[in-house]
Amino acid sequence: MPVQANQIDFQGKFEQGALVRGTVPAGSQITLNGQDVKVTPNGEFAIGFEREAKAEQMLEVVYPNGLTELKPLKIAAREYKIDRVTGISKKIMKPDPQAQKRAAEDAKQTRAARNKFIDQTAFMQDFIWPVTGRISGVYGSQRVYNDVPGNPHYGVDVARPTGTVVVAPADGVITLSVADMFYSGGTMIIDHGYGVSSTFLHLSKLYVKEGDKVTQGQKLAEIGATGRATGPHLDWRLNWFQMRLDPVSIVPSMKSVLTAEKAINN
């Protein structure tokens, strides 16, 4: 049967900060706003929309038979909250030149890890929370440290005691495992394939090393308060290559997960 137009399926919301996954007929080619999107041999793909993504975007699909479909996308805007954090030490707020150099080297390492392309399809799994508990920080919020505006927060924070175990939200390969980065402390990155990766910050103990293959639910590390943190919590970040996205866009609501946990334990 010849491939017809509108043979594309999406999973996710079209809104700022979201990761959207989808499928097309095997052998199709995709571009988003003129940029090539990597597609698996089976026709699976992921695309992302950054914090300030424009409302109107264009997806183009070239099917195996040469038929081209233009699919306009409407990206919903989000409102972001302001968080004020006090008590950050002066050496963190105004690091000395040596510390700045170290932070720059850390950033170079994380960029390199996220630039890697791993040919696996774990990014299509139903992701789980790496840890459950009270959400203490949300994606996109503008943080003000000691009354000095900082960069937006690009993760979701879950507050739990030091030593709480962190598990893999999906299968993947560890592309970074560093015990002590300047800003993020214990830091780990899992590549789930095709540019989709999870990053965990402020860890107190790391169980796995770079190059290890991990499976969903596997124990990876322990929560801590290392690096730029005022208390123990997990900062979970989601990326599509270098684009910083909201992990909440690919997991069930924390409320529903906690309700289910409570029902099981009672």
C-alpha positions in Angstrom: 0.0 0.0 0.0 1.5 3.4 -0.9 2.3 5.8 1.9 -0.2 8.6 2.3 0.1 12.0 4.0 -0.6 12.4 7.7 1.2 9.1 8.6 2.9 10.7 11.6 2.0 10.0 15.3 3.0 12.1 18.2 3.4 11.4 21.9 3.5 14.5 24.1 2.3 18.1 24.4 3.3 20.8 22.1 4.4 23.4 24.6 7.5 25.2 25.7 10.0 23.0 27.5 8.5 19.7 26.2 10.1 16.7 24.7 7.8 15.2 22.0 8.4 11.7 20.6 6.8 10.2 17.5 6.8 7.7 14.7 6.7 7.9 10.9 6.9 5.1 8.3 10.3 3.5 8.2 12.6 5.3 5.7 11.0 8.7 6.2 13.1 11.9 6.6 12.2 14.7 9.0 13.2 18.3 9.4 12.1 20.8 12.2 12.4 24.4 11.1 14.8 23.3 8.4 17.1 21.3 10.7 17.4 17.6 10.2 15.9 15.3 12.8 17.5 11.9 13.3 15.0 9.1 12.7 15.5 5.4 13.8 15.4 2.7 11.1 11.9 1.9 12.5 10.7 5.5 12.1 11.0 6.7 15.7 12.2 10.2 16.5 12.3 12.8 19.3 12.0 16.6 19.0 12.2 19.3 21.7 10.9 22.8 22.3 13.0 25.1 24.5 11.9 27.3 27.4 11.2 30.3 25.1 10.3 28.3 22.0 8.4 30.3 19.3 4.7 29.7 19.0 4.8 28.7 15.3 7.1 26.0 14.0 7.2 23.8 11.0 7.8 20.1 10.7 8.5 18.6 7.3 8.2 14.9 6.5 9.5 13.3 3.3 7.9 9.8 3.1 9.7 6.9 1.4 7.7 7.3 -1.8 8.9 10.9 -2.1 5.6 12.5 -0.9 6.4 15.6 1.2 4.1 16.8 4.0 4.4 20.2 5.8 3.0 20.1 9.3 2.6 23.4 11.1 3.1 23.1 14.9 1.5 25.4 17.5 3.7 25.6 20.6 1.8 26.7 23.8 3.5 29.3 26.0 4.1 28.7 29.7 4.3 31.0 32.7 7.4 30.5 34.9 7.7 31.3 38.6 10.4 33.2 40.5 12.3 31.4 43.2 14.4 33.3 45.8 17.3 31.4 47.4 19.4 32.8 50.2 22.3 31.6 52.1 24.6 30.8 49.1 28.2 31.3 50.2 30.3 34.2 48.8 32.7 31.8 47.2 29.9 30.2 45.2 28.3 33.6 44.3 31.6 35.1 43.3 34.0 32.2 42.6 37.7 33.0 42.3 39.4 32.7 38.9 40.6 29.1 39.7 37.0 28.1 40.5 35.7 29.8 37.4 38.2 27.8 35.3 37.1 24.6 37.0 33.4 25.5 36.3 34.2 26.1 32.6 36.0 22.7 32.4 33.0 21.1 34.0 30.6 22.7 31.5 32.8 21.6 28.6 32.6 18.0 29.9 28.8 18.1 30.1 28.4 19.6 26.6 30.6 16.9 25.2 28.6 14.2 26.8 25.4 15.6 25.5 26.8 15.9 22.0 27.4 12.2 21.7 25.0 10.3 19.4 24.1 6.8 20.7 22.1 4.6 18.4 19.5 3.1 20.8 15.8 3.6 21.2 15.4 3.7 24.9 14.1 7.3 24.5 10.8 5.8 23.4 10.2 4.1 26.7 7.6 5.2 29.2 9.9 7.1 31.6 9.6 6.7 35.4 10.6 9.2 38.1 14.2 8.6 39.2 13.1 9.4 42.8 9.7 10.3 44.3 8.9 12.9 46.9 8.1 16.6 47.3 8.9 18.7 44.2 10.9 21.7 45.6 11.9 23.3 42.3 10.4 23.4 38.8 11.7 23.8 35.3 11.9 27.3 33.8 11.7 29.2 37.1 13.9 32.3 37.4 16.1 31.9 40.5 17.4 34.8 42.4 20.4 34.0 44.5 21.1 36.3 47.4 19.0 38.9 45.6 21.1 38.5 42.4 19.1 37.2 39.4 20.6 34.0 38.1 19.9 31.9 35.0 16.6 30.1 34.7 16.4 26.7 36.4 16.4 23.9 33.8 15.5 20.9 35.9 12.9 19.6 38.4 14.0 19.3 42.0 12.8 16.5 44.3 13.6 17.0 48.0 14.7 13.9 49.8 17.3 13.1 52.5 20.9 12.5 51.6 21.4 8.9 50.8 18.1 8.4 49.1 18.6 6.1 46.1 18.2 7.4 42.5 17.2 5.0 39.8 17.4 5.1 36.0 14.2 6.7 34.5 14.8 4.6 31.3 17.5 2.4 29.8 20.6 4.0 28.6 24.4 4.4 28.6 26.3 6.5 31.2 28.2 9.2 29.3 29.3 11.2 32.4 29.9 10.2 36.0 31.9 12.8 38.0 31.9 12.9 41.8 32.5 16.6 42.4 31.8 19.3 39.8 32.0 22.9 41.1 28.3 24.0 40.6 26.5 20.7 40.3 28.5 18.5 42.7 28.1 14.8 42.0 26.9 14.7 38.4 25.7 11.9 36.1 24.4 11.8 32.6 22.5 8.9 31.0 22.1 8.9 27.2 18.8 7.3 26.2 19.5 7.5 22.5 19.0 9.9 19.6 20.0 13.0 21.6 17.7 12.4 24.6 19.6 12.4 27.9 19.0 12.6 31.6 21.3 14.5 34.0 21.3 14.2 37.7 23.0 16.8 39.9 24.1 17.2 43.6 24.7 13.5 44.1 26.5 12.3 47.2 27.5 8.8 45.9 27.7 7.4 42.4 27.2 3.7 41.8 28.0 3.5 38.0 30.7 4.8 35.8 31.1 6.2 32.3 30.4 3.6 29.7 28.2 1.4 31.8 24.9 0.3 30.3 21.9 0.7 32.7 18.3 -0.5 32.7 15.2 1.3 33.8 14.8 1.2 37.6 18.5 0.3 38.2 20.1 1.9 41.2 22.5 4.7 40.0 23.4 7.0 42.8 22.4 8.6 46.1 20.9 12.1 46.7 23.1 14.7 48.3 23.6 18.4 48.7 26.9 18.7 46.8 27.9 21.7 44.7 25.6 24.7 44.6 22.9 23.4 46.8 21.3 24.6 50.1 19.9 21.2 51.0 19.7 17.6 49.9 17.7 17.0 46.7 17.8 15.6 43.2 18.0 18.0 40.3 16.9 16.0 37.3 17.4 17.5 33.9 16.3 16.4 30.5 18.1 17.3 27.2 17.5 16.8 23.5 21.2 17.2 22.5 22.0 20.7 24.0 18.4 21.9 24.3 17.3 21.9 27.9 13.8 20.5 28.4 11.4 19.8 31.3 11.5 16.2 32.6 8.0 16.5 33.8 6.9 16.4 30.1 7.7 12.7 29.9 6.6 11.2 33.2 3.3 10.7 35.1 2.4 13.5 37.5 4.2 13.2 40.8 0.8 13.4 42.6 -0.5 10.3 40.8 2.7 8.4 41.5 2.7 9.2 45.2 -1.0 8.3 45.4 -0.2 4.9 43.8 2.7 4.3 46.2 0.5 5.1 49.2 -2.1 2.7 48.0 0.5 -0.1 47.6 2.0 0.5 51.1 -1.4 0.6 52.9 
